[in-house]
Amino acid sequence: MKIAIPTNDRKTIAAHTGKCREFAFFEIENGKLISEKFEENLHAHHHEDGCCNHHHDSNEKKYHSHAEILNQLSGVDKFYYYGMGMGLRNELTENHINFEKAKYFEIREIIENLNF
């Protein structure tokens, strides 16, 4: 099983998925952690620049692309989050990326309490 968690400090889950510094990826087999790696959130630079790929249609609705996040999360079995906007939630669903709100704040606790 491969899971991903947004983080800013490699210890706790980030409060806002789109603005997190990086994603933590964990691979678990037979209830044991076999690998972990961290990847920079490629989408976060948009937030720093203030652009966020916002586009407005004729109804003035905001469109906010999360393509970088979707690409980084492709192939995970479960994505745990604390907070995220409805746009990202919809895109995860459309791209068949399984996600769940974490019950714990500490990444260690999330991993230790996984249900297989």
N, C-alpha and C positions, 0 to 999 in steps of 0.2 A: 504494500500500500504506500502510495506517495501522497504526502500532504504538504500544504503550503500555508504560511502564516505571515501577514504583514507585520513588520517591526521597525522600530527606530533605534533600538539599543541592543538587539539580539537576546534580550531577556524577557521582554514583555510584548504583548500584542499592541500594535499601533491603534490609536483611537480612530484614525481616518485612513482607510485603505488607499485611496488615490494619492494621498500626500505622504505615505510612509517612505522611509529611506530605502528600505530593501525588503525582499521577500525571503523568508526562511523556508527551505525545502528539506523535508525529512522523509527518508525511506524506511519503512518498518516491515519486517518479515517475522512471522511467528511470534508477534508481540514484542520483538526486540528491535531497537533502533540500530540500523546498519549504516546509515549515512546521513549527513547533514551538510547543507551548503547554503550560502547566502548570495543573492543576486541583487544588485542595485535596481531599484524601481525605475525603469526607463521612462515611465510616465511622469514621474515627480518633477523633472526639469520643466515641464509645462507649467506647473504651479509656481515654480520659482520665477519664471519669466512673466507670469501673469497672463499668458495667452490661453492655455488650456484647450486649444483647438475649438473655441466657441464659434459657432456659426448661427445666424439667425435666419429663419424662414419668414415668409410673408406674415405669419401669425405671431412673430416675435418670440417663438419658443426657442429655448437654447438647445443646441445639439452639442454634446460633449463626447468625443471619441475616446475610448479606452483600449484602442487596438494594441498598444504596447503591453498593457496588463493582461489582456486576453491571450496574447502570444506567450507571455511568460508563464501563464498558468495552464496552458494547454498540456494535457497529459497527466495532470494531478488527479488523484481519486477524490480528494476532498480539500476544499479551501475553507479555512477557519478565519473569521473576521470579527471585529468588534463593532465597527461602524462603517457604513458605506452608503452612497447615494443611490437613489432609485434607478438612475441611468445605468450605473455599473451592475446593479442587481439584475436588471432586465437583460443586459448584454451577456452576463454570465449564464443566465437561463437559456437565452437564445443559442449560446455556443456550447450548451450541454456540459458546463463546468459545475460540478456539485459543490455547493457551499452551505455553511452552517455557522450561525452565530456562536462564538466560543463561550463556554460557561466559566472560563477561568481567565484571569489577566496575565498570569505568568506562563510563558511558553512551556516551561518544564511541566507545569500542572496539566496543560492541554495534552501534551504527549503522554504523560503518565495515566491519564484518564480516558484514553481513546477506547471506544467500543468497537471490537472487530466482529 
